[in-house]
């Protein structure tokens, strides 16, 4: 049950999303190929900096996704309140 999962901290929507969009898969493959090329071309110290940057970018994206999810959830809840309260009018 979703309510129990929320209560026990087991519900993580961002971990459940897996894109099946072929374009997303192409982009991810390009990123992977480019990272491999840079790993082979750059000194280890420089490549480590790129990995750190990607980790920070991933963290930033995750924070943005959480904010977008919260905003969307609130907008959905407000929509439901408006729909149900207009039935009483």
Phi, psi and omega in degrees: 000140183295322181295320177293320178298319177296314181301315183273006177072024182264351184267110180230091185304323183294336179276346182266347183275120176232114182289134174253005179293121180302327179295321177297318179295322177296315180298315179297323178293320178297319178298314180298316179297317180294319178298319179296319178297316180294323178299321180282334184268324189267155171298151184306320181297318180292319180294325177299323178295321177295318178297321177297317179298317179296322177297317178293320177297319178297318178297317179297317179297320179296317178296319178295317179298320178296318179294319179295320178298313180300315179299315180296320179296315179297317180298319178296317179296317178296323177297316179296319179299315180295319180297312183287328179283335178283340176294331182282339184285000000 
